[in-house]
Amino acid sequence: MSKINQKLLARAVEVLGNERDALHWLQTPRSALNNQIPLKFIETDGGQQEVLDLLGRIEHGVFS
């Protein structure tokens, strides 16, 4: 698994409330990412931005 990007982790903590939940979310497959694990998905072209966008949708209550 890729090294956790600190910017991404900080954003996940901000949205999800704590580091434990953020790490769990980042390591669990997400249907909005084609059932890929966010930490693996960020290794693709544009993947990090897609994960950040997904966190933004979660923060604003948009169904994802």
WONOR-V749579 format. One record per residue. N is the residue number from 1. RES is the residue in one letter. PSI is psi in whole degrees, 0 to 359 (none if undefined). Layout:
BEGIN
n = {N;N}
res = {RES;RES}
psi = {PSI;PSI}
END
This chain:
BEGIN
n = {1;2;3;4;5;6;7;8;9;10;11;12;13;14;15;16;17;18;19;20;21;22;23;24;25;26;27;28;29;30;31;32;33;34;35;36;37;38;39;40;41;42;43;44;45;46;47;48;49;50;51;52;53;54;55;56;57;58;59;60;61;62;63;64}
res = {M;S;K;I;N;Q;K;L;L;A;R;A;V;E;V;L;G;N;E;R;D;A;L;H;W;L;Q;T;P;R;S;A;L;N;N;Q;I;P;L;K;F;I;E;T;D;G;G;Q;Q;E;V;L;D;L;L;G;R;I;E;H;G;V;F;S}
psi = {145;155;138;123;125;324;316;316;316;319;319;320;317;317;319;350;330;164;323;311;323;314;320;313;317;341;9;134;141;128;327;349;35;40;29;158;128;319;332;325;327;348;349;163;123;0;319;318;323;320;317;320;319;317;322;320;320;315;325;9;20;129;127;none}
END
